[in-house]
C-alpha cells in the first residue's frame, strides 16, 4: 500500500512538471508560429519529438511486441490526439477569442471523466466529480479576472465549436490510452502516438510549403522548435501516458486545469503583470479542485 502510494505520488509530481512544461510551451509556440506557418511549425516540432522519443525508447525501455489487435487503437489514439486535436485547436484559436478558447479547452477534464464513466464503465467517486467541477470553475475565474475577452453568440461560434471539439478529442484520447498503457510501456505508447502525429501533421503541412517564406528561420526559431519538440511533445507525452497508467484518465486529465494557474503565476512573478483578486481566488479554487479530484490513491479512475 505504501509502495502504491509512493508510485502515485511520483506520477503526480511528474504531472506537475508536465503542466509546467505545457504551460511554458504556450509562449514558446506563440513565438514560433509568429515566425513560421503554424502547420509547418507543428510538423517540425512533432518530427523532433518523434526522434527524441525513438532515441529514449531504443536506449532505456524494453519494447513489447504490439499485438495486431492493438495496432488500430494505437494509430487511432495518435491520430485523434496529435493530428485532429492539433488542427482543431489551431483553427479554433484563430477564429475565437483567447478567453473563449481557454474556457472551452478547460472542459477537457470534465469530458474525460464523463467518457471514462461511459467507455470503461468506471464508477467515478463523488469527490472526483466535485474536484473536477471546482477546478473548471477556478479556471473560469482566472480567465474572467485576467480581462480576456469572452464572447457569447458572436461570429466566433465556429471557433468555439472547434475548441470544444479539440477538448473532446483530447478527453477521448486520454481514455483510449487506458487499456494501451496497461499492456505496453508508457514511453512506447507515447512514441507510437507521436509518430502518427508527425506523419499526419507533415502531410497537412505539405500544401503550405510551396509558398512558405523562410525569412525568419533563425536560431531562436530553431531553438523554439527543438525545445517544444523535446520537452512539450516528447517528455510531456511520456509523462501524460505514465499518469494515465498510474492514476487513470480522470485524475490525470484534471491536472491539465493547473496550466492557467502556471501561466498566471509566471505572469505575476516573472513578467510583473497586474493581477486581479478574482484570479487569486480562481487559482486557489483550481488547485483545491485538482487536489480533491486526485481520488482514491490506489484505484486508478
Secondary structure as a PSIPRED ss2 file (coil, helix, strand):
# PSIPRED VFORMAT (PSIPRED V4.0)

   1 X C   1.000  0.000  0.000
   2 X H   0.000  1.000  0.000
   3 X H   0.000  1.000  0.000
   4 X H   0.000  1.000  0.000
   5 X H   0.000  1.000  0.000
   6 X H   0.000  1.000  0.000
   7 X H   0.000  1.000  0.000
   8 X H   0.000  1.000  0.000
   9 X H   0.000  1.000  0.000
  10 X H   0.000  1.000  0.000
  11 X H   0.000  1.000  0.000
  12 X H   0.000  1.000  0.000
  13 X H   0.000  1.000  0.000
  14 X H   0.000  1.000  0.000
  15 X H   0.000  1.000  0.000
  16 X H   0.000  1.000  0.000
  17 X H   0.000  1.000  0.000
  18 X H   0.000  1.000  0.000
  19 X H   0.000  1.000  0.000
  20 X H   0.000  1.000  0.000
  21 X H   0.000  1.000  0.000
  22 X H   0.000  1.000  0.000
  23 X H   0.000  1.000  0.000
  24 X H   0.000  1.000  0.000
  25 X H   0.000  1.000  0.000
  26 X H   0.000  1.000  0.000
  27 X H   0.000  1.000  0.000
  28 X H   0.000  1.000  0.000
  29 X H   0.000  1.000  0.000
  30 X H   0.000  1.000  0.000
  31 X H   0.000  1.000  0.000
  32 X H   0.000  1.000  0.000
  33 X H   0.000  1.000  0.000
  34 X H   0.000  1.000  0.000
  35 X H   0.000  1.000  0.000
  36 X C   1.000  0.000  0.000
  37 X C   1.000  0.000  0.000
  38 X H   0.000  1.000  0.000
  39 X H   0.000  1.000  0.000
  40 X H   0.000  1.000  0.000
  41 X H   0.000  1.000  0.000
  42 X H   0.000  1.000  0.000
  43 X H   0.000  1.000  0.000
  44 X H   0.000  1.000  0.000
  45 X H   0.000  1.000  0.000
  46 X H   0.000  1.000  0.000
  47 X H   0.000  1.000  0.000
  48 X H   0.000  1.000  0.000
  49 X H   0.000  1.000  0.000
  50 X H   0.000  1.000  0.000
  51 X H   0.000  1.000  0.000
  52 X H   0.000  1.000  0.000
  53 X H   0.000  1.000  0.000
  54 X H   0.000  1.000  0.000
  55 X H   0.000  1.000  0.000
  56 X H   0.000  1.000  0.000
  57 X H   0.000  1.000  0.000
  58 X H   0.000  1.000  0.000
  59 X H   0.000  1.000  0.000
  60 X H   0.000  1.000  0.000
  61 X C   1.000  0.000  0.000
  62 X C   1.000  0.000  0.000
  63 X C   1.000  0.000  0.000
  64 X C   1.000  0.000  0.000
  65 X C   1.000  0.000  0.000
  66 X C   1.000  0.000  0.000
  67 X C   1.000  0.000  0.000
  68 X H   0.000  1.000  0.000
  69 X H   0.000  1.000  0.000
  70 X H   0.000  1.000  0.000
  71 X H   0.000  1.000  0.000
  72 X H   0.000  1.000  0.000
  73 X H   0.000  1.000  0.000
  74 X H   0.000  1.000  0.000
  75 X H   0.000  1.000  0.000
  76 X H   0.000  1.000  0.000
  77 X H   0.000  1.000  0.000
  78 X H   0.000  1.000  0.000
  79 X H   0.000  1.000  0.000
  80 X H   0.000  1.000  0.000
  81 X H   0.000  1.000  0.000
  82 X H   0.000  1.000  0.000
  83 X H   0.000  1.000  0.000
  84 X H   0.000  1.000  0.000
  85 X H   0.000  1.000  0.000
  86 X H   0.000  1.000  0.000
  87 X H   0.000  1.000  0.000
  88 X H   0.000  1.000  0.000
  89 X H   0.000  1.000  0.000
  90 X H   0.000  1.000  0.000
  91 X H   0.000  1.000  0.000
  92 X H   0.000  1.000  0.000
  93 X H   0.000  1.000  0.000
  94 X H   0.000  1.000  0.000
  95 X H   0.000  1.000  0.000
  96 X C   1.000  0.000  0.000
  97 X C   1.000  0.000  0.000
  98 X H   0.000  1.000  0.000
  99 X H   0.000  1.000  0.000
 100 X H   0.000  1.000  0.000
 101 X H   0.000  1.000  0.000
 102 X H   0.000  1.000  0.000
 103 X H   0.000  1.000  0.000
 104 X H   0.000  1.000  0.000
 105 X H   0.000  1.000  0.000
 106 X C   1.000  0.000  0.000
 107 X C   1.000  0.000  0.000
 108 X H   0.000  1.000  0.000
 109 X H   0.000  1.000  0.000
 110 X H   0.000  1.000  0.000
 111 X H   0.000  1.000  0.000
 112 X H   0.000  1.000  0.000
 113 X H   0.000  1.000  0.000
 114 X H   0.000  1.000  0.000
 115 X H   0.000  1.000  0.000
 116 X H   0.000  1.000  0.000
 117 X H   0.000  1.000  0.000
 118 X H   0.000  1.000  0.000
 119 X H   0.000  1.000  0.000
 120 X C   1.000  0.000  0.000
 121 X C   1.000  0.000  0.000
 122 X C   1.000  0.000  0.000
 123 X C   1.000  0.000  0.000
 124 X C   1.000  0.000  0.000
 125 X C   1.000  0.000  0.000
 126 X H   0.000  1.000  0.000
 127 X H   0.000  1.000  0.000
 128 X H   0.000  1.000  0.000
 129 X H   0.000  1.000  0.000
 130 X H   0.000  1.000  0.000
 131 X H   0.000  1.000  0.000
 132 X H   0.000  1.000  0.000
 133 X H   0.000  1.000  0.000
 134 X H   0.000  1.000  0.000
 135 X H   0.000  1.000  0.000
 136 X H   0.000  1.000  0.000
 137 X H   0.000  1.000  0.000
 138 X H   0.000  1.000  0.000
 139 X H   0.000  1.000  0.000
 140 X H   0.000  1.000  0.000
 141 X H   0.000  1.000  0.000
 142 X H   0.000  1.000  0.000
 143 X H   0.000  1.000  0.000
 144 X H   0.000  1.000  0.000
 145 X H   0.000  1.000  0.000
 146 X H   0.000  1.000  0.000
 147 X C   1.000  0.000  0.000
 148 X C   1.000  0.000  0.000
 149 X C   1.000  0.000  0.000
 150 X C   1.000  0.000  0.000
 151 X C   1.000  0.000  0.000
 152 X C   1.000  0.000  0.000
 153 X C   1.000  0.000  0.000
 154 X C   1.000  0.000  0.000
 155 X C   1.000  0.000  0.000
 156 X C   1.000  0.000  0.000
 157 X H   0.000  1.000  0.000
 158 X H   0.000  1.000  0.000
 159 X H   0.000  1.000  0.000
 160 X H   0.000  1.000  0.000
 161 X H   0.000  1.000  0.000
 162 X H   0.000  1.000  0.000
 163 X H   0.000  1.000  0.000
 164 X H   0.000  1.000  0.000
 165 X H   0.000  1.000  0.000
 166 X H   0.000  1.000  0.000
 167 X H   0.000  1.000  0.000
 168 X H   0.000  1.000  0.000
 169 X H   0.000  1.000  0.000
 170 X H   0.000  1.000  0.000
 171 X H   0.000  1.000  0.000
 172 X H   0.000  1.000  0.000
 173 X H   0.000  1.000  0.000
 174 X H   0.000  1.000  0.000
 175 X H   0.000  1.000  0.000
 176 X H   0.000  1.000  0.000
 177 X H   0.000  1.000  0.000
 178 X H   0.000  1.000  0.000
 179 X H   0.000  1.000  0.000
 180 X H   0.000  1.000  0.000
 181 X H   0.000  1.000  0.000
 182 X C   1.000  0.000  0.000
 183 X C   1.000  0.000  0.000
 184 X C   1.000  0.000  0.000
 185 X C   1.000  0.000  0.000
 186 X H   0.000  1.000  0.000
 187 X H   0.000  1.000  0.000
 188 X H   0.000  1.000  0.000
 189 X H   0.000  1.000  0.000
 190 X H   0.000  1.000  0.000
 191 X H   0.000  1.000  0.000
 192 X H   0.000  1.000  0.000
 193 X H   0.000  1.000  0.000
 194 X H   0.000  1.000  0.000
 195 X H   0.000  1.000  0.000
 196 X H   0.000  1.000  0.000
 197 X H   0.000  1.000  0.000
 198 X H   0.000  1.000  0.000
 199 X H   0.000  1.000  0.000
 200 X H   0.000  1.000  0.000
 201 X H   0.000  1.000  0.000
 202 X H   0.000  1.000  0.000
 203 X H   0.000  1.000  0.000
 204 X H   0.000  1.000  0.000
 205 X H   0.000  1.000  0.000
 206 X H   0.000  1.000  0.000
 207 X H   0.000  1.000  0.000
 208 X H   0.000  1.000  0.000
 209 X H   0.000  1.000  0.000
 210 X C   1.000  0.000  0.000
 211 X C   1.000  0.000  0.000
 212 X C   1.000  0.000  0.000
 213 X C   1.000  0.000  0.000
 214 X C   1.000  0.000  0.000
 215 X C   1.000  0.000  0.000
 216 X C   1.000  0.000  0.000
 217 X C   1.000  0.000  0.000
 218 X C   1.000  0.000  0.000
 219 X H   0.000  1.000  0.000
 220 X H   0.000  1.000  0.000
 221 X H   0.000  1.000  0.000
 222 X H   0.000  1.000  0.000
 223 X H   0.000  1.000  0.000
 224 X H   0.000  1.000  0.000
 225 X H   0.000  1.000  0.000
 226 X H   0.000  1.000  0.000
 227 X H   0.000  1.000  0.000
 228 X H   0.000  1.000  0.000
 229 X H   0.000  1.000  0.000
 230 X H   0.000  1.000  0.000
 231 X H   0.000  1.000  0.000
 232 X H   0.000  1.000  0.000
 233 X H   0.000  1.000  0.000
 234 X H   0.000  1.000  0.000
 235 X H   0.000  1.000  0.000
 236 X H   0.000  1.000  0.000
 237 X H   0.000  1.000  0.000
 238 X H   0.000  1.000  0.000
 239 X H   0.000  1.000  0.000
 240 X H   0.000  1.000  0.000
 241 X H   0.000  1.000  0.000
 242 X H   0.000  1.000  0.000
 243 X H   0.000  1.000  0.000
 244 X H   0.000  1.000  0.000
 245 X H   0.000  1.000  0.000
 246 X H   0.000  1.000  0.000
 247 X H   0.000  1.000  0.000
 248 X C   1.000  0.000  0.000
 249 X H   0.000  1.000  0.000
 250 X H   0.000  1.000  0.000
 251 X H   0.000  1.000  0.000
 252 X H   0.000  1.000  0.000
 253 X H   0.000  1.000  0.000
 254 X H   0.000  1.000  0.000
 255 X H   0.000  1.000  0.000
 256 X H   0.000  1.000  0.000
 257 X H   0.000  1.000  0.000
 258 X H   0.000  1.000  0.000
 259 X H   0.000  1.000  0.000
 260 X H   0.000  1.000  0.000
 261 X H   0.000  1.000  0.000
 262 X H   0.000  1.000  0.000
 263 X H   0.000  1.000  0.000
 264 X H   0.000  1.000  0.000
 265 X H   0.000  1.000  0.000
 266 X H   0.000  1.000  0.000
 267 X H   0.000  1.000  0.000
 268 X H   0.000  1.000  0.000
 269 X H   0.000  1.000  0.000
 270 X C   1.000  0.000  0.000
 271 X C   1.000  0.000  0.000
 272 X C   1.000  0.000  0.000
 273 X C   1.000  0.000  0.000
 274 X C   1.000  0.000  0.000
 275 X C   1.000  0.000  0.000
 276 X C   1.000  0.000  0.000
 277 X H   0.000  1.000  0.000
 278 X H   0.000  1.000  0.000
 279 X H   0.000  1.000  0.000
 280 X H   0.000  1.000  0.000
 281 X H   0.000  1.000  0.000
 282 X H   0.000  1.000  0.000
 283 X H   0.000  1.000  0.000
 284 X H   0.000  1.000  0.000
 285 X H   0.000  1.000  0.000
 286 X H   0.000  1.000  0.000
 287 X H   0.000  1.000  0.000
 288 X H   0.000  1.000  0.000
 289 X H   0.000  1.000  0.000
 290 X H   0.000  1.000  0.000
 291 X H   0.000  1.000  0.000
 292 X H   0.000  1.000  0.000
 293 X C   1.000  0.000  0.000
 294 X C   1.000  0.000  0.000
 295 X C   1.000  0.000  0.000
 296 X C   1.000  0.000  0.000
 297 X C   1.000  0.000  0.000
 298 X C   1.000  0.000  0.000
 299 X C   1.000  0.000  0.000
 300 X C   1.000  0.000  0.000
 301 X C   1.000  0.000  0.000
